Amino acid sequence: MSILLHVPRPVKRLVAESKHFEPRTSSILLISVALFLAFVLLTNLGLLLPNTISQFNTCRNKVVGYEQSGFYTSPGQFKLALSYCGTS
C-alpha cells in the first residue's frame, strides 16, 4: 500500500459584504439635533402665527375704519394703505 500525501488546495474565503451600513454615532447625533431644531422651530412658528394674523386683522380694521370716515380720497390710496398691513 502506498500512502499518497495530497497538498490541500488553498481555500478562497468569500466574504459577503452587507449592502446597508450601520449608522455611526455622529450621524445619529446629527439627525437627532436636526429633528429637535425642526420641532422647536415649528412650535415657535405656531406660537407666533396667531399673533401675526391678529396684527394683520387689527391693521386692516384700522385702515377700513379710516376709509369709512373719509380719510382716503381715492380707491388707490385705500389699496395702498391695505398693502402696508401685509408687509409688517
MODELLER restraints for C-alpha pairs under 7 A, 6 or more apart:
rsr = mdl.restraints
at = mdl.atoms
rsr.add(forms.Gaussian(group=physical.xy_distance, feature=features.Distance(at['CA:56:A'], at['CA:85:A']), mean=5.81, stdev=0.5))
rsr.add(forms.Gaussian(group=physical.xy_distance, feature=features.Distance(at['CA:56:A'], at['CA:86:A']), mean=6.62, stdev=0.5))
rsr.add(forms.Gaussian(group=physical.xy_distance, feature=features.Distance(at['CA:59:A'], at['CA:85:A']), mean=5.69, stdev=0.5))
rsr.add(forms.Gaussian(group=physical.xy_distance, feature=features.Distance(at['CA:60:A'], at['CA:82:A']), mean=6.38, stdev=0.5))
rsr.add(forms.Gaussian(group=physical.xy_distance, feature=features.Distance(at['CA:60:A'], at['CA:85:A']), mean=6.43, stdev=0.5))
rsr.add(forms.Gaussian(group=physical.xy_distance, feature=features.Distance(at['CA:63:A'], at['CA:81:A']), mean=6.64, stdev=0.5))
rsr.add(forms.Gaussian(group=physical.xy_distance, feature=features.Distance(at['CA:63:A'], at['CA:82:A']), mean=6.56, stdev=0.5))
rsr.add(forms.Gaussian(group=physical.xy_distance, feature=features.Distance(at['CA:67:A'], at['CA:78:A']), mean=6.76, stdev=0.5))
rsr.add(forms.Gaussian(group=physical.xy_distance, feature=features.Distance(at['CA:72:A'], at['CA:78:A']), mean=5.99, stdev=0.5))
